[in-house]
Amino acid sequence: MLVFGFLLLCSIKTKGETKVNCSMIGKPEYALLSKDGDIIIGGAFSIHSKINLEILNLREFRFAQTMIFAIEEINSKASLLPNISIGYQIFDSCGSTLASMRSSMALINGQELTAEHICSGKTAVKAIIGESESSSTIVLSRATGPFRIPVISHFATCACLSNRKQFPSFFRTIPSDFYQSRALAQLVKHFRWTWVGAVRSDNDYGNNGMATFVEVAEREGVCIEYSEAISRTNSKEKIAKVVEVIKKGTAKVLVAFLAQGEMDVLLEEIIRQNVTGLQWVGSESWITARYLATKIVSKVLGGAVGFTISKSKIPGLREFLLKVNPSQNPSNALLREFWEMAFGCHLFPTISSKTEHEKFCNGSENLSNMSNEFTDVSELRISNNVYKAVYAIAYALHNTLACKTSNGAPENKGTCGTKDLIVSSQVMHSLQNVNFTMASGETIYFDQNGDPTARYELVNWQKNGAGETTFITVGHYDASLPSEQQFVMNSINIVWAGDSHTKPSSVCSESCRPGFRQAVIKGRPLCCFECLRCPSGEISNSAECIKCPLEHWSNENHSMCVLKKVEFLSFEENMGILLTAFSLTGVSLTIAVALMFYHFIDTPLVKASNAELSFLLLFSLSLCFLCSLTFIGQPTEWSCMLRHTAFGITFALCMSCVLARTIAVVMAFKATVPGTSVPQCTLPLQRVSVFCCTFFQVIICTLWLVLAPPIPYKNITHSLDTIILECDLGSAIGFWAVLGYIGLLSVLCFVLAFLARKLPDNFNEAKFITFSLLLIFCAVWITFIPAYVSSPGKFTVAVEIFAILASSFGLLFCIFTPKCYIILLKPESFGITSITFIIWSPLGLQLSIILAIEYSTDYSID
């Protein structure tokens, strides 16, 4: 590759070219700026940016003069490169890749562009600063790469230049577009612009930068309505078509990733077609270009925002620029053209000049009276990059000549040498490892790809009190920070398009109202959508519907999740109050019956009813009525354990008493001789049977509570928008075992009543005492099972309470109503042997209940 490079170098030494110029594309009279020195540094700037018009670019000319200023400043320092003078050769690349190639060949060879017959084979420059555009810099870097001549660009931002395999000797003092494109994408996302247009330069700078922007922006949810490419060499018709696309677009934001040349031709057509009202988002190449900040252009670009590198101050630069004068080098055509352009005159009139219409100048004019891009040092951003690039090369040369490594230690075996023997590859090696601090406090170093740390300022085009456009810093971007901290806005208010203080909205579809989600329209970008309502139980975050947490439900407009309604049978609601009233009524009636029996305890009727068993039955019924209250109210750990177990034990006690009474009746009416005493063993037998039957239920309940006790439970599956507070049974086996045991006691009562069917006819109707009670009990609990299973929420608890109360009232009424009737209303009937009466049960069934009483003056039935 090196051999090929030298052959190419020698082969381009064509005849007829005596100085660097734009002869291949324009006028031939512009030579380079140069100065001899011990070590030569090359420079390439697009001093003439518009190829067709050959108009001098004052901004680029300032870059070239800044390079000269930095070199002169270094030469005057004793601490940096002592006893070494730096010279320079600066070429005008004319904004053309072809001119850039010729400039690079001249810099590499060390000869002027003359038709020499000898090719020296040695590079005159040890490093090159340039260029201002990525495409030209790519050409320059590819040409110098084989010779390991370091190129430091101050303005080429294409991310492709970070490829060390293709550009091994490239460095830059401006961040790569890899970071700028991402910063622009974050900027668009930050302002919630999801529908933007895009226009780019049709070159390496624009195409690579826009490709990265589109990739990142789409990942951030931003859609590109259109993406157009233009070149400064395009026809006016082509430019007009691009502007028509922009004009017809619905996006209110335009991202312009354009080099200055393309920006100039685009603005010319934009102004001609009077396209206003767009919010411009610019790249660093033009966002702080002072020459664009005119009144006419500001009508289009007013309020533009974009990233640029930080501005700085270079002490002494303005004074140096004001001293630039054609007298410094009278033969230099570039200085002459600059002077004529700055003052709008002809320097040194010629014979062909028309004195009556033209202005002349002699070089004595004062630049301090002029205000243009050359003398304006208020926005030193790119110029500062040139300044830093010169110092980076100087420090690299200093370390190379001092034989120092990257950490400043002496290099025994490293590449170093004298000023006459130093080669560009040594400078490139030192440049990769350079690390120094500028007078401003900024630390300069390059990463492994030759890039600096990416830090940007977000600037906004605003007008000052005098109506002039200024670039106000409104934010910062630092790629070295974590992603969530990279982009920071200042507290300064931004002025938007049209000098408005209201941020424009740029969306394809307006955000969905709360409760609606985005539905993609087939064939349209993701940012274009229709809004569909979220289903129940879901809320929207504008883009999609999300389900509420288990214990939450969507509010009426599906904008937020709220706690679900909590449902349980409470004492405050009507059903709870009614059931509580029935429960307390049952307790009151039971106590009243007990007091009545106690008052008439010495009467034959009470004695014949087995007072001890009757009081025990009344006590258990009171507990049954009271335990129904444990089912009302918010379930707790204790109430859940108490509900079913208390009812199970108390009701088992009731049925045990009924069973004992049934046994007593059967045994009493089985006596063969009237008037003989009932066997006295019946009393202990009744006590034992009641205890045993109840104790067995206690064992079942204890096992249930120990192994799998009922616990409070939030039922969120039965109802979508309601949480039902209930008691989880813990063990269904335990629950049905308790009820099953009560059913078993009922069946035993029924069997004994059935056995009493063979009693003598005088006492045959006594079997209806138990049978009628059993009929009520069975009717209630048989209907309870399907009602319990099918009832939702708090109605399940209400069914349980109803079953308990109905059974308790049934027992109370069927057993004790006949006795109370006789005691209160038929006291004269105490002596009657057999009494028949009719009562009406709560279920509306007419039951004939026969109470058989036998007694004598000397004994009573136990």
Order of alpha helices (4+ residues) and beta strands (2+ residues): alpha-beta-beta-alpha-beta-alpha-beta-alpha-beta-beta-alpha-beta-alpha-beta-alpha-beta-alpha-beta-alpha-beta-alpha-alpha-beta-beta-alpha-alpha-beta-beta-beta-beta-beta-beta-beta-beta-beta-beta-beta-beta-alpha-alpha-alpha-alpha-alpha-beta-beta-alpha-alpha-alpha-beta-beta
